[in-house]
Amino acid sequence: MTEHKPNWWIAETSAWIAVNKPFGLSVEKTIGANDTIEDQVLAYLRRSTSMPFLGIVHRLDRVTSGILLLAKKKSALRKLNEQFSQRQVKKTYLAVVEGVPEKPEAHLSQWLYKDQKEKKAIIFDEAGEQRDACQLYYRTLKEDGKKALLEVELLTGKFHQIRAQLAAMGTPIIGDDKYGAGLTYADKGIALHAYNLSFVDPIDGAPILLHAKTPHNPIWKIL
């Protein structure tokens, strides 16, 4: 009999596990964050081992859904962290935004300042003190004149980067009222989904490409 997998399960090896994180859930245990993805994955791993190791390789905002990679061994965590830090991992997102970008596709290269007090990213076109370079590439997949479905390749992983850069372009992600969106999406969620992740297996070096289905929300019918 096949073991029942949780709804968020995507793929798993002895070294790592990939999950489709629902929006509204925090990735890791923090003060005030209950029932996190970390909690749920640990509970799942305890079905087969009493003291599982689980390492957070990268993160997604609480309001964002999609593919998340976690390590099941310390050695795998170290190797996967190296891939992320050296930008050898390809992360692709889908976003449904308000309005339609002026250019159907573009490479955005800007600078991001993290406002610690407001917990918000501010985008600048020039370098400056405490500003980090941030880059992404987007292309418009579909649009209906009022909203657009964008494919976004994240080239640098900065705080709220996709949310802030798309908003600065005049096309905030639907549901993201923190960055000026007027349309609603879902409670504790925005229309931003990490749907593809490409990396190298830390054990055998094989190329891995993983995909996460979009949430069950009417907004994704634009697909």
C-alpha positions as CSV (number, residue, x, y, z in Angstrom):
1,M,0.0,0.0,0.0
2,T,1.4,3.4,-1.0
3,E,2.0,5.8,1.9
4,H,-0.4,8.8,1.8
5,K,1.5,12.0,0.9
6,P,0.4,15.4,2.2
7,N,-1.2,17.8,-0.3
8,W,1.9,19.9,-0.4
9,W,4.3,17.0,-1.3
10,I,6.0,17.4,-4.6
11,A,9.2,15.2,-4.6
12,E,11.6,13.7,-2.2
13,T,14.9,11.9,-2.0
14,S,17.1,10.8,0.9
15,A,18.8,14.2,0.8
16,W,16.0,16.7,0.2
17,I,12.2,17.2,0.0
18,A,10.3,19.7,-2.2
19,V,6.9,21.1,-1.1
20,N,4.2,23.3,-2.6
21,K,3.8,25.9,0.1
22,P,0.3,27.3,0.5
23,F,0.0,31.0,0.8
24,G,-0.8,32.1,4.4
25,L,1.8,29.8,6.0
26,S,5.2,30.9,7.2
27,V,8.2,28.8,6.2
28,E,9.9,28.4,9.5
29,K,9.2,28.5,13.2
30,T,9.2,32.0,14.6
31,I,7.6,33.7,17.6
32,G,3.9,34.0,16.8
33,A,4.0,31.7,13.8
34,N,2.1,28.4,14.4
35,D,1.6,25.5,12.1
36,T,4.5,26.5,9.7
37,I,5.7,24.5,6.7
38,E,8.7,23.5,8.9
39,D,6.3,22.0,11.5
40,Q,4.3,20.2,8.9
41,V,7.3,18.7,7.1
42,L,8.9,17.6,10.4
43,A,5.6,15.9,11.3
44,Y,5.6,14.1,8.0
45,L,9.3,13.0,8.3
46,R,8.6,11.7,11.8
47,R,6.4,9.0,10.3
48,S,9.6,7.2,9.2
49,T,12.3,8.5,11.6
50,S,12.2,9.6,15.2
51,M,14.7,12.4,14.9
52,P,14.7,13.9,11.4
53,F,17.0,16.6,10.3
54,L,15.4,19.5,8.3
55,G,17.3,22.4,6.9
56,I,15.8,25.5,5.4
57,V,17.5,26.0,2.1
58,H,15.6,29.2,1.0
59,R,12.4,31.0,1.9
60,L,9.1,32.3,0.4
61,D,7.1,35.2,1.9
62,R,4.1,34.1,4.0
63,V,1.7,35.5,1.4
64,T,3.5,33.7,-1.5
65,S,2.7,30.2,-2.6
66,G,4.8,27.7,-4.5
67,I,7.8,25.4,-4.6
68,L,10.1,25.3,-1.5
69,L,13.2,23.1,-1.2
70,L,14.3,21.7,2.2
71,A,17.3,19.6,3.1
72,K,17.1,16.3,5.0
73,K,20.8,16.0,5.6
74,K,23.4,18.6,6.8
75,S,25.7,17.8,3.9
76,A,22.9,18.4,1.4
77,L,22.0,21.6,3.1
78,R,25.5,22.9,2.8
79,K,25.7,21.9,-0.9
80,L,22.3,23.4,-1.8
81,N,23.1,26.6,0.1
82,E,26.3,26.9,-2.0
83,Q,24.2,26.6,-5.2
84,F,21.8,29.3,-4.1
85,S,24.6,31.7,-2.9
86,Q,26.4,31.2,-6.2
87,R,23.2,31.8,-8.2
88,Q,23.3,28.3,-9.8
89,V,19.6,27.8,-9.0
90,K,17.0,29.0,-11.4
91,K,13.7,30.2,-9.8
92,T,10.7,31.1,-11.9
93,Y,7.5,32.6,-10.7
94,L,4.1,33.4,-12.0
95,A,2.4,36.6,-11.0
96,V,-1.0,38.1,-11.9
97,V,-0.7,41.9,-11.8
98,E,-3.1,44.8,-12.0
99,G,-2.7,46.6,-15.3
100,V,-0.5,45.6,-18.2
101,P,3.2,46.3,-18.5
102,E,4.2,48.9,-21.1
103,K,6.8,46.4,-22.4
104,P,5.7,42.8,-23.0
105,E,9.1,41.6,-21.6
106,A,12.0,43.3,-19.9
107,H,15.1,42.9,-17.7
108,L,14.7,45.1,-14.6
109,S,17.9,46.2,-13.0
110,Q,17.4,48.5,-10.0
111,W,18.4,49.0,-6.3
112,L,16.4,48.0,-3.3
113,Y,16.3,49.5,0.2
114,K,14.7,47.5,3.0
115,D,12.7,49.8,5.3
116,Q,13.1,47.8,8.6
117,K,10.4,49.9,10.4
118,E,7.7,49.4,7.8
119,K,9.0,45.9,6.7
120,K,8.8,47.1,3.1
121,A,11.1,47.2,0.2
122,I,11.6,50.5,-1.7
123,I,13.0,50.5,-5.2
124,F,15.4,53.1,-6.7
125,D,16.9,53.5,-10.1
126,E,20.2,54.7,-8.7
127,A,22.7,53.1,-6.3
128,G,22.8,54.5,-2.8
129,E,23.6,53.8,0.8
130,Q,22.1,50.6,2.1
131,R,20.7,49.8,-1.3
132,D,21.2,46.4,-2.8
133,A,21.3,45.7,-6.6
134,C,18.2,43.7,-7.6
135,Q,17.5,42.1,-11.0
136,L,14.7,40.1,-12.5
137,Y,13.4,39.3,-16.0
138,Y,9.7,39.2,-16.8
139,R,7.6,38.4,-19.8
140,T,3.9,38.8,-20.3
141,L,2.2,35.5,-21.0
142,K,-1.4,36.7,-21.2
143,E,-3.4,39.9,-20.6
144,D,-6.9,41.1,-20.9
145,G,-6.4,44.9,-20.8
146,K,-7.0,45.1,-17.0
147,K,-4.6,42.5,-15.7
148,A,-1.7,40.4,-16.9
149,L,-0.1,37.1,-16.2
150,L,3.7,37.4,-16.0
151,E,6.4,34.9,-15.9
152,V,9.2,36.2,-13.7
153,E,12.7,34.8,-13.5
154,L,14.3,36.0,-10.2
155,L,18.0,36.8,-10.8
156,T,18.7,38.1,-7.3
157,G,16.9,37.1,-4.2
158,K,16.2,40.2,-2.1
159,F,13.5,41.1,0.4
160,H,10.1,41.4,-1.3
161,Q,12.0,41.9,-4.5
162,I,9.4,40.7,-7.1
163,R,6.6,42.5,-5.2
164,A,8.4,45.8,-5.0
165,Q,9.9,45.8,-8.5
166,L,6.6,45.0,-10.2
167,A,4.8,47.6,-8.1
168,A,7.4,50.2,-9.0
169,M,6.7,49.4,-12.6
170,G,3.0,50.4,-12.0
171,T,1.7,46.8,-12.0
172,P,1.3,45.6,-8.4
173,I,0.6,42.0,-7.8
174,I,-3.1,41.4,-7.2
175,G,-3.9,41.2,-3.5
176,D,-0.7,42.9,-2.5
177,D,-2.1,46.0,-0.8
178,K,1.2,46.5,1.0
179,Y,2.5,47.6,-2.4
180,G,-0.5,49.4,-3.7
181,A,-2.8,46.8,-5.1
182,G,-6.5,47.5,-5.1
183,L,-7.9,44.1,-6.2
184,T,-8.3,41.3,-3.7
185,Y,-6.9,37.8,-4.1
186,A,-7.3,35.7,-0.9
187,D,-7.0,36.1,2.8
188,K,-3.3,36.2,3.7
189,G,-2.3,35.6,0.1
190,I,-1.2,37.4,-3.1
191,A,-1.2,36.2,-6.7
192,L,2.5,35.3,-6.7
193,H,3.5,31.7,-7.1
194,A,6.9,30.0,-7.3
195,Y,6.2,27.4,-10.0
196,N,9.6,26.2,-11.3
197,L,12.8,25.4,-9.5
198,S,16.0,24.1,-11.3
199,F,19.0,22.9,-9.3
200,V,21.6,20.1,-9.2
201,D,21.1,17.1,-6.9
202,P,23.5,17.4,-4.0
203,I,24.2,13.6,-4.0
204,D,24.6,12.5,-7.6
205,G,24.9,15.8,-9.4
206,A,21.9,15.1,-11.7
207,P,20.0,18.1,-13.0
208,I,16.6,18.5,-11.2
209,L,13.6,20.5,-12.5
210,L,10.6,20.7,-10.2
211,H,7.1,22.2,-10.8
212,A,4.4,23.4,-8.4
213,K,0.8,23.6,-9.4
214,T,-0.9,27.0,-9.0
215,P,-3.4,27.4,-6.1
216,H,-7.1,26.8,-6.5
217,N,-8.1,30.4,-6.9
218,P,-10.2,31.9,-9.7
219,I,-7.6,34.5,-10.5
220,W,-5.4,31.8,-12.1
221,K,-8.1,31.1,-14.7
222,I,-6.2,33.7,-16.8
223,L,-3.9,30.8,-17.5
